[in-house]
């Protein structure tokens, strides 16, 4: 608690000192001429171009420049910059937790949906993004159902690529760092036919040996990876009113174990089997067609994504008596079609949007199971396999309208209807490994349906050109599911998860738009949260926690006190607890830091010199529902300096300068709590060339 108070006071001190700098009357006229305004950031979060400070919703935006300045090239690094949002990777996938809403174990869905140029992703196995040649990333905080095709109970990350046009652009960047870490990325875009047809190509590659020493004989490190990502954008303007955009991308990810251990204390070594892996291949295809009339716009978004995952993890090395080797070979494909009509910008303040959405999500489970260490008890080891197939069809209609009430006050009403149908083709087979004799087989087919109406209301007051106050209430929803590891058909189904989300906020600009200060307060009443437990190794029981709540505040500050000097700060505090969950009433929801904080100050001089210092911190975080395992609060400090010329840039950086030892994420499972070790102090160089 003392550390939390010191962080809060430090955050408050930054704001006070900034105000004193501006409020001082000691600036000369020449010094005042050096003070410049913050750039206005335009977003399309509500499907129309608007300045982010004018949108009555909690939105965090990262521009291309902001991403490059912070050295962010992975989606997990973006997420950790957002108040009250957490991210981590384990053998279960890439998981996001926001405002206490956790990933759903047996639907495989994160509470936050990523849109990559209109292509939706929420599955933990394909929650990955190519951030090369990005125009901006918009993070919409809170449940989203009235504006987007795919429903999101926690929020949306809208990744928008830089679109090719008549200007020829290209850039090559190379990076090297400790632990044999190498990265390279490049892009080129420009016109094929002037004013009509444009092409953009980009690619990135990274490789690292990792920092976790492997004690297995003959091995070095066990957390290395090799990642290749490519992307192509084709834009065609057949007429002045019509636009056709094609996005095609492919990611190849080869991970070993990741920096995951089972320990109460941080350590940088352990023993891992050399054939452990988590390999993922992702294909993204998206076709976006839009046509504009004088007061109306039609948009069609057709997408297809395919994800193949091949994993093997030897849990015998996690020092658990009843351990196993887990394996999986799965493929998941998603087709979606969204059609929407919306009004164009007008002067009377009336805006509306309506659309329909269909998606079909198919999963093929070629292999999924474990090799159980039962030699001592049975005289032989046992192989459990759960092959089968899943199918999910979603049909929904959604819409939103904004109506001016009185001068500077407007009301937004939104509604979504969603129907989800799921099918499970369950197959289970247990065999003796020594004789390959079949011990048990189970087979059944099951399906179920879920549906819901999801209303939303927002009341906003434009106090003046520099201040907006809003209040909103909405319903969040995640359909129920079918447990792909449940042999008892009667216990396969679990219920939908819902929430009523209340939010009030203010967006303000001060001192001739040199300071932007935004604040959001929220309360979430959560029912039937998806949870699971493992009463014995590889026996998964899916269920729902009765009730929970989440409340907190989120602050965001951008400031430019002097020309070239930028200060940013994000702070989130949260209290997320179970209210009705047998044995865990009053406990904190796992994976949810008590607070998150990001502070950064950077200076860019006209001579080309660049410097940036930043601090990132998390409050105490519990890693299991029993609240018996946790990570204490911690802070990590980073530094980046460099020189920027007209055609080339060169930077030196150091991450985790003080070499803080911490766990960046944790997850309870059948062998205890697995924790992701945070990166130790790391030095690196980045060089880039523009053509």
C-alpha positions in Angstrom: 0.0 0.0 0.0 2.9 2.4 0.8 4.4 1.8 -2.6 1.0 2.4 -4.3 0.7 5.7 -2.5 4.2 6.7 -3.5 3.4 6.0 -7.2 0.2 8.0 -7.0 2.0 10.9 -5.4 4.7 10.7 -8.1 2.0 10.8 -10.8 0.3 13.7 -9.1 3.7 15.5 -8.8 4.3 15.2 -12.5 1.0 17.0 -13.2 1.6 19.7 -10.6 5.1 20.5 -11.8 3.9 20.7 -15.4 1.2 23.1 -14.3 3.7 25.2 -12.4 5.9 25.4 -15.5 3.1 26.7 -17.6 1.5 28.8 -14.9 4.7 30.7 -14.3 4.6 34.3 -15.6 8.4 34.2 -15.9 8.5 33.2 -19.6 9.8 35.8 -22.0 8.1 36.5 -25.3 10.8 34.6 -27.1 10.4 31.6 -24.7 6.7 31.6 -25.2 7.2 31.5 -29.0 8.9 28.2 -28.4 5.8 26.7 -26.9 3.8 24.8 -29.5 0.5 22.9 -29.5 -0.1 19.2 -29.4 -1.0 17.6 -32.7 -4.7 16.8 -33.1 -5.1 13.0 -33.4 -7.8 11.8 -35.8 -9.4 8.4 -35.2 -12.1 6.3 -36.9 -13.1 4.5 -33.6 -16.8 5.3 -34.3 -16.5 4.7 -38.0 -16.1 8.4 -38.9 -13.1 10.6 -38.8 -13.1 12.6 -35.6 -10.6 14.2 -33.3 -10.1 11.8 -30.4 -10.8 14.5 -27.9 -14.3 14.9 -29.3 -15.3 11.3 -29.1 -17.3 10.5 -25.9 -15.6 7.2 -25.1 -12.4 6.1 -23.4 -9.8 5.7 -26.2 -6.1 5.3 -26.1 -4.3 6.1 -29.4 -0.8 5.3 -30.6 0.4 7.0 -33.8 3.1 5.7 -36.0 5.6 8.2 -34.5 4.5 7.3 -30.9 5.1 3.6 -31.6 8.5 4.2 -33.1 9.6 6.6 -30.4 8.6 4.0 -27.7 10.3 1.2 -29.6 7.0 -0.8 -29.7 6.8 -3.5 -32.3 4.6 -6.2 -30.6 1.0 -6.0 -29.6 1.8 -7.0 -26.0 3.9 -3.9 -25.7 0.9 -1.8 -26.9 -1.5 -3.4 -24.4 0.8 -2.8 -21.5 0.7 0.9 -22.3 -3.1 1.0 -21.8 -4.5 1.8 -18.3 -5.9 -1.3 -16.5 -4.9 -3.6 -19.4 -2.6 -6.6 -18.9 -1.0 -9.1 -21.3 1.0 -12.3 -21.0 2.1 -15.4 -22.8 2.0 -19.0 -21.5 1.6 -22.4 -23.2 -2.2 -21.6 -23.2 -1.7 -18.7 -25.6 -1.5 -14.9 -25.7 -3.9 -13.6 -23.1 -5.3 -10.2 -22.4 -7.0 -9.1 -19.2 -8.9 -5.8 -19.0 -10.7 -4.2 -16.1 -10.8 -7.7 -14.4 -12.3 -9.5 -17.5 -10.2 -12.6 -18.1 -9.8 -14.8 -21.2 -12.4 -17.5 -21.5 -10.5 -20.8 -21.2 -12.8 -23.1 -23.2 -14.0 -20.7 -25.8 -10.4 -19.6 -26.4 -11.4 -16.0 -26.6 -9.8 -12.9 -25.2 -12.1 -10.2 -23.8 -10.5 -7.7 -26.2 -10.9 -8.1 -30.0 -8.1 -7.0 -32.4 -9.2 -5.6 -35.8 -6.4 -5.6 -38.4 -7.6 -3.4 -41.2 -11.1 -4.8 -40.5 -10.0 -8.5 -39.9 -11.2 -9.6 -36.4 -9.2 -11.7 -34.0 -9.9 -12.7 -30.4 -8.6 -16.2 -30.1 -5.6 -16.7 -27.8 -3.7 -18.6 -30.4 -3.8 -15.9 -33.1 -3.7 -12.8 -31.0 -0.8 -11.3 -32.9 -0.3 -8.3 -35.2 2.3 -7.1 -37.7 3.0 -3.5 -36.5 5.3 -2.7 -39.4 4.1 0.4 -41.5 1.2 1.2 -39.2 -0.6 4.5 -39.3 -2.1 4.2 -35.8 -3.5 1.8 -33.2 -6.8 2.8 -31.5 -7.7 1.0 -28.2 -11.4 1.4 -27.3 -11.8 0.6 -23.6 -15.1 -0.9 -22.6 -17.6 -3.3 -24.1 -18.3 -2.7 -27.8 -21.3 -4.1 -29.6 -23.2 -1.3 -31.4 -20.5 -0.2 -33.9 -18.4 -3.2 -34.8 -19.3 -6.5 -36.5 -17.7 -8.7 -33.9 -18.8 -8.2 -30.4 -16.3 -7.5 -27.6 -17.0 -7.7 -23.9 -13.9 -5.9 -22.9 -12.7 -3.6 -25.7 -11.3 -3.3 -29.2 -7.8 -2.8 -30.6 -8.2 -1.2 -34.0 -4.9 -1.6 -36.0 -4.9 0.6 -39.1 -2.1 0.1 -41.6 -0.6 3.1 -43.5 -2.5 3.1 -46.8 -0.4 3.4 -50.0 -1.1 6.5 -52.2 0.5 8.6 -54.9 3.7 9.2 -52.9 6.5 6.6 -53.1 7.7 5.7 -49.6 10.1 3.1 -48.3 12.1 2.4 -45.1 14.5 -0.3 -43.9 15.2 -0.8 -40.2 17.7 -3.1 -38.5 18.1 -3.8 -34.8 20.5 -5.8 -32.7 20.5 -6.4 -28.9 21.8 -8.7 -26.2 21.0 -12.4 -26.1 21.7 -12.7 -29.8 18.6 -10.7 -30.7 18.3 -9.5 -34.3 15.4 -7.8 -36.0 14.9 -6.4 -39.5 11.8 -4.8 -41.1 11.1 -2.9 -44.3 8.2 -1.5 -46.3 7.7 0.1 -49.7 4.5 1.6 -51.0 3.4 3.8 -53.9 1.3 4.1 -57.0 0.9 1.5 -59.8 -1.6 3.7 -61.7 -1.6 7.3 -60.5 -4.7 8.3 -58.7 -6.3 4.9 -59.1 -4.2 1.9 -58.1 -1.7 1.6 -55.2 0.4 -1.1 -53.6 2.1 -1.5 -50.3 4.4 -4.3 -49.2 6.0 -4.8 -45.8 7.8 -7.5 -44.0 9.6 -8.1 -40.7 11.8 -10.8 -39.2 13.1 -11.2 -35.7 15.2 -13.9 -33.9 16.4 -14.2 -30.3 18.2 -16.8 -28.3 16.4 -15.7 -25.2 17.7 -15.0 -21.7 16.5 -18.1 -19.8 19.4 -20.6 -19.4 18.4 -24.2 -20.0 20.0 -26.7 -17.6 19.1 -29.6 -20.0 22.4 -31.3 -21.1 23.7 -29.8 -24.4 21.2 -27.0 -24.5 21.7 -23.2 -24.0 18.5 -21.2 -23.6 14.8 -22.3 -23.8 12.9 -19.0 -24.5 14.1 -18.2 -28.0 11.9 -17.5 -31.0 12.0 -16.9 -34.7 9.3 -14.8 -36.2 8.5 -13.8 -39.8 5.6 -11.5 -40.8 4.6 -10.2 -44.2 1.8 -8.0 -45.4 0.5 -6.7 -48.7 -2.1 -3.9 -49.3 -3.7 -3.2 -52.6 -6.0 -0.1 -53.0 -8.1 0.5 -56.1 -10.2 3.6 -56.7 -12.3 2.6 -59.8 -14.4 5.8 -59.4 -14.3 8.9 -57.2 -17.1 7.4 -55.1 -15.8 3.8 -54.7 -12.8 2.3 -53.0 -11.7 -1.3 -52.9 -8.9 -2.3 -50.4 -7.3 -5.7 -50.1 -5.3 -6.8 -47.1 -3.2 -10.0 -47.2 -0.9 -11.0 -44.4 0.9 -14.1 -43.1 2.8 -14.7 -39.9 5.1 -17.5 -39.1 5.9 -17.8 -35.3 8.3 -20.4 -33.9 8.6 -20.3 -30.1 10.2 -22.6 -27.7 8.9 -22.6 -24.1 8.8 -18.9 -23.5 10.3 -17.4 -20.3 7.8 -19.3 -18.1 8.7 -21.1 -14.9 6.9 -22.5 -11.8 8.6 -20.7 -8.9 7.9 -18.3 -6.1 11.1 -16.4 -6.9 12.5 -15.0 -10.1 15.3 -17.0 -11.7 16.8 -17.0 -15.1 17.4 -20.7 -15.5 15.4 -23.9 -15.4 15.3 -27.3 -17.2 13.3 -27.8 -20.4 13.0 -30.5 -22.9 14.7 -29.5 -26.2 11.7 -30.5 -28.4 9.2 -28.3 -26.5 7.6 -25.7 -28.9 4.7 -23.5 -29.6 4.5 -23.0 -33.4 1.9 -20.8 -35.0 1.1 -20.0 -38.6 -1.5 -17.2 -39.3 -3.1 -16.2 -42.6 -5.2 -12.9 -42.8 -7.2 -11.9 -45.8 -9.6 -8.9 -45.9 -11.5 -7.2 -48.7 -13.0 -3.8 -47.9 -15.4 -2.2 -50.4 -17.0 1.2 -49.8 -19.2 3.4 -51.9 -20.2 7.0 -51.0 -23.3 9.0 -52.0 -23.9 12.6 -51.0 -25.2 11.8 -47.5 -24.7 8.0 -47.2 -21.9 5.5 -47.2 -22.0 1.7 -47.8 -19.2 -0.5 -46.5 -18.7 -4.2 -47.0 -16.0 -6.1 -45.2 -15.2 -9.7 -46.1 -12.5 -11.5 -44.1 -10.9 -14.9 -43.8 -8.3 -15.9 -41.3 -6.7 -19.2 -40.7 -4.5 -20.3 -37.7 -2.5 -23.5 -37.3 -0.9 -24.3 -33.9 1.4 -27.1 -33.1 2.5 -27.3 -29.5 4.4 -29.6 -27.2 5.3 -28.9 -23.5 7.0 -31.4 -21.2 5.6 -30.5 -17.7 7.7 -33.1 -16.0 10.4 -30.5 -15.7 8.2 -28.2 -13.7 8.9 -30.3 -10.6 5.3 -31.6 -10.1 4.9 -35.2 -8.9 1.9 -36.0 -11.2 3.2 -34.2 -14.4 2.7 -34.9 -18.0 3.7 -34.0 -21.6 1.1 -31.8 -23.2 0.7 -31.7 -27.0 -1.6 -30.2 -29.5 -2.1 -29.9 -33.3 -5.1 -27.6 -34.1 -6.4 -25.5 -37.0 -8.9 -22.8 -36.7 -10.4 -20.8 -39.5 -12.8 -17.8 -39.4 -14.9 -16.3 -42.3 -16.8 -13.1 -41.6 -19.0 -10.8 -43.6 -20.0 -7.3 -42.4 -22.3 -4.9 -44.2 -23.1 -1.5 -42.8 -24.7 1.8 -43.9 -23.9 5.0 -42.2 -24.5 8.7 -42.5 -21.8 11.0 -43.6 -20.5 14.1 -41.7 -23.1 16.8 -41.4 -23.5 20.1 -39.6 -26.7 19.3 -37.6 -24.9 16.7 -35.4 -27.2 13.8 -36.3 -25.2 10.6 -37.0 -26.3 7.1 -37.5 -24.9 3.7 -38.4 -26.5 0.3 -38.9 -25.2 -3.1 -40.0 -25.4 -6.8 -40.1 -22.6 -9.4 -39.4 -22.1 -13.1 -40.0 -19.2 -15.3 -39.1 -18.4 -19.0 -39.2 -15.6 -20.2 -37.0 -14.4 -23.8 -37.6 -11.9 -25.7 -35.5 -10.2 -29.0 -36.4 -8.5 -30.7 -33.5 -6.1 -33.2 -35.0 -4.5 -34.0 -31.7 -4.9 -32.5 -28.3 -4.0 -34.2 -25.0 -1.3 -35.5 -22.8 1.1 -38.3 -22.1 0.6 -38.9 -18.4 3.4 -40.0 -16.1 1.6 -43.0 -14.7 4.6 -45.5 -14.8 4.9 -45.6 -11.0 1.2 -46.2 -10.2 0.1 -48.3 -13.2 3.3 -49.8 -14.6 2.9 -47.9 -17.9 2.4 -44.4 -19.2 -1.0 -43.3 -20.5 -1.8 -41.2 -23.6 -4.9 -39.1 -23.5 -6.1 -37.6 -26.8 -9.1 -35.4 -27.5 -9.4 -35.1 -31.3 -12.6 -33.6 -32.6 -14.1 -30.5 -34.2 -15.9 -27.4 -33.3 -18.1 -25.0 -35.2 -19.5 -21.6 -34.2 -21.9 -19.5 -36.3 -22.7 -15.9 -35.3 -25.5 -13.7 -36.7 -26.0 -10.2 -35.5 -27.5 -6.9 -36.3 -26.2 -3.7 -34.7 -26.7 0.0 -34.9 -26.2 3.4 -33.3 -27.6 6.9 -33.6 -26.5 10.2 -32.1 -29.2 12.8 -31.6 -28.6 16.5 -30.6 -30.8 17.3 -27.6 -30.1 20.9 -26.8 -27.1 23.1 -27.6 -23.9 21.2 -27.1 -25.6 18.2 -25.6 -26.2 15.0 -27.5 -27.4 11.5 -26.8 -26.2 8.3 -28.4 -28.3 5.1 -28.4 -27.0 1.8 -29.6 -28.4 -1.7 -29.8 -27.1 -5.1 -30.9 -28.8 -8.4 -31.3 -26.6 -11.4 -31.4 -27.3 -15.1 -31.9 -24.6 -17.7 -31.5 -24.8 -21.4 -32.4 -22.1 -23.8 -31.4 -21.4 -27.5 -32.2 -18.9 -29.9 -30.7 -17.8 -33.2 -32.2 -16.3 -34.7 -29.1 -13.8 -37.6 -29.3 -11.7 -39.0 -26.5 -9.3 -42.0 -26.5 -7.0 -43.2 -23.8 -4.2 -45.8 -24.6 -1.3 -47.6 -23.0 1.9 -46.3 -24.5 3.8 -49.6 -24.0 1.3 -51.8 -26.0 -0.8 -49.1 -27.7 -3.9 -50.9 -26.2 -7.1 -48.8 -26.1 -8.2 -48.2 -22.5 -11.2 -45.9 -22.9 -13.1 -44.2 -25.7 -15.8 -41.6 -25.5 -17.7 -40.0 -28.4 -20.7 -37.7 -28.6 -22.0 -34.7 -30.5 -23.6 -31.7 -28.9 -24.8 -28.2 -29.9 -26.3 -25.2 -28.1 -27.5 -21.7 -28.8 -27.1 -18.4 -27.1 -28.7 -15.0 -27.9 -28.8 -11.5 -26.4 -29.9 -7.9 -26.8 -27.1 -5.5 -26.0 -28.2 -1.9 -25.4 -25.9 1.1 -25.0 -26.6 4.7 -24.1 -24.2 7.7 -24.0 -25.0 11.3 -22.9 -22.3 13.9 -23.8 -21.9 17.6 -23.2 -19.5 19.7 -25.2 -18.8 22.2 -22.5 -16.7 24.2 -24.9 -14.1 23.7 -27.6 -11.6 22.3 -25.1 -13.8 20.2 -22.8 -16.1 17.2 -23.2 -18.0 15.4 -20.4 -19.8 12.1 -21.0 -21.6 9.3 -19.1 -22.5 5.9 -20.6 -24.1 2.6 -19.7 -23.8 -0.6 -21.8 -24.2 -4.3 -21.6 -21.2 -6.5 -22.2 -21.7 -10.1 -23.4 -19.7 -13.2 -24.2 -21.6 -16.3 -25.3 -21.4 -19.5 -23.4 -19.4 -22.5 -24.6 -18.8 -26.2 -24.9 -15.9 -27.8 -22.9 -13.8 -29.7 -25.5 -12.2 -31.7 -22.6 -15.4 -32.9 -20.8 -16.1 -36.6 -21.2 -19.5 -36.2 -19.5 -21.9 -34.8 -22.1 -24.2 -33.5 -19.4 -21.5 -31.2 -18.0 -20.1 -29.9 -21.3 -22.1 -26.7 -21.6 -21.4 -23.5 -19.5 -23.4 -20.3 -19.5 -22.9 -16.9 -21.1 -21.0 -14.2 -19.3 -22.5 -10.7 -19.0 -21.8 -7.3 -17.5 -23.4 -4.0 -17.0 -20.8 -1.3 -17.6 -21.1 2.2 -16.2 -18.6 4.9 -17.2 -18.2 8.6 -16.7 -15.4 10.6 -18.2 -14.0 14.0 -19.2 -11.7 15.0 -22.0 -10.0 18.4 -21.6 -7.4 20.5 -23.3 -5.6 23.4 -21.5 -3.0 26.2 -22.1 -3.8 26.8 -25.7 -3.8 23.0 -26.5 -0.4 22.3 -25.0 -1.9 20.0 -22.3 -4.5 17.3 -22.7 -5.9 15.7 -19.6 -8.5 12.9 -19.7 -10.1 11.0 -16.8 -12.5 8.0 -16.8 -14.3 6.3 -13.9 -16.0 3.0 -14.4 -18.0 0.3 -12.6 -18.8 -3.1 -14.0 -21.4 -5.5 -12.5 -20.3 -8.9 -13.8 -22.3 -12.1 -13.8 -21.4 -15.7 -14.7 -17.7 -15.0 -15.4 -16.1 -18.0 -17.3 -13.8 -19.9 -14.9 -12.4 -23.3 -14.7 -10.6 -25.6 -12.3 -8.5 -28.8 -12.6 -9.3 -31.2 -9.7 -6.7 -33.6 -11.0 -4.1 -33.5 -13.8 -5.6 -32.9 -17.2 -9.2 -33.0 -15.9 -10.7 -29.6 -16.8 -14.0 -28.5 -15.3 -15.6 -25.4 -17.0 -18.1 -23.4 -15.0 -19.3 -19.9 -14.2 -18.5 -17.7 -11.2 -21.8 -16.3 -10.0 -21.0 -12.6 -9.5 -18.1 -10.2 -9.6 -17.5 -6.5 -9.8 -14.8 -4.2 -11.1 -14.4 -0.5 -10.4 -11.6 2.0 -11.0 -10.3 5.1 -12.6 -8.1 5.8 -15.6 -6.1 9.0 -16.3 -4.2 10.0 -19.5 -2.0 13.0 -19.9 -0.2 14.5 -23.0 1.8 17.6 -22.6 4.2 19.8 -24.6 5.6 22.4 -22.3 8.4 23.4 -24.7 9.2 22.9 -28.3 10.5 19.4 -28.8 9.6 18.3 -25.3 6.8 15.8 -24.9 5.5 14.3 -21.7 2.9 11.4 -21.6 1.4 9.7 -18.6 -1.2 6.9 -18.2 -2.5 5.6 -14.9 -5.1 3.1 -14.0 -6.4 1.9 -10.6 -8.8 -1.0 -10.2 -10.6 -3.0 -7.6 -11.8 -6.2 -9.2 -13.3 -8.9 -6.8 -15.4 -12.0 -6.8 -18.7 -11.5 -5.1 -20.2 -14.9 -5.6 -17.8 -17.8 -6.4 -17.7 -20.6 -3.9 -14.6 -20.5 -1.8 -13.3 -17.3 -3.3 -15.8 -14.6 -2.2 -14.0 -11.3 -1.6 -10.9 -12.4 -3.5 -9.2 -10.3 -6.2 -9.6 -11.5 -9.8 -6.4 -13.1 -10.9 -4.2 -11.4 -13.5 -5.5 -7.9 -12.6 -2.8 -5.5 -11.3 -4.0 -3.2 -8.6 -2.7 -0.3 -10.7 -0.8 0.3 -14.0 1.3 3.3 -14.6 3.3 4.6 -17.6 5.4 7.8 -17.5 7.5 9.0 -20.4 9.4 12.2 -21.3 11.2 12.7 -24.6 13.0 15.6 -26.3 13.5 16.0 -30.0 15.9 18.8 -30.9 16.1 20.6 -34.3 19.7 19.4 -34.6 18.6 15.8 -34.7 19.3 14.8 -31.2 16.7 12.6 -29.5 16.3 11.4 -26.0 13.5 9.5 -24.1 13.2 8.2 -20.6 10.2 6.2 -19.4 8.9 4.2 -16.4 6.4 1.4 -16.5 4.9 -0.1 -13.4 2.3 -2.6 -12.1 0.7 -2.9 -8.7 0.3 -6.1 -6.8 -1.2 -8.8 -9.0 -2.7 -12.1 -7.8 -2.0 -15.2 -10.0 -4.7 -17.6 -8.7 -8.3 -17.3 -7.5 -7.3 -18.2 -4.0 -5.0 -15.2 -3.8 -2.2 -17.3 -2.4 0.3 -16.5 -5.1 1.1 -13.0 -6.3 3.6 -10.5 -7.8 4.4 -7.5 -5.7 4.3 -4.1 -7.3 7.3 -3.2 -9.5 8.6 -0.5 -11.8 10.8 -0.8 -14.9 12.8 2.1 -16.3 13.9 2.4 -19.9 16.1 4.8 -21.8 16.6 5.6 -25.5 18.9 8.2 -27.1 19.8 8.8 -30.7 20.3 11.0 -33.7 17.8 11.6 -36.5 18.9 12.9 -39.9 16.8 13.6 -43.0 17.3 10.1 -44.4 18.6 8.0 -41.6 18.2 7.4 -37.8 20.4 5.8 -35.2 19.3 4.9 -31.6 20.8 3.3 -28.6 18.5 1.9 -25.9 18.6 0.2 -22.6 15.5 -1.5 -21.2 15.1 -2.3 -17.5 18.0 0.0 -16.6 17.9 -1.0 -12.9 17.7 -4.7 -13.8 14.5 -5.2 -11.8 13.6 -8.8 -11.2 9.9 -9.4 -11.6 7.2 -11.6 -13.1 5.4 -9.9 -16.0 2.4 -12.4 -16.0 1.1 -15.4 -14.2 -1.5 -18.1 -14.7 -2.8 -20.8 -12.4 -3.3 -24.3 -13.9 -3.2 -27.9 -12.9 0.5 -28.0 -12.0 0.4 -24.8 -9.9 1.0 -21.3 -11.1 3.1 -20.7 -14.2 4.8 -17.3 -14.3 6.4 -15.3 -17.1 9.8 -13.9 -16.2 10.2 -10.2 -17.1 13.1 -9.2 -19.4 16.3 -8.4 -17.5 18.4 -5.3 -18.4 19.0 -5.3 -22.1 21.1 -3.0 -24.4 20.4 -2.6 -28.1 20.9 -0.5 -31.2 18.4 0.5 -33.9 19.3 1.9 -37.3 16.9 2.9 -40.1 17.2 4.4 -43.6 14.4 6.2 -45.6 14.4 6.2 -49.4 
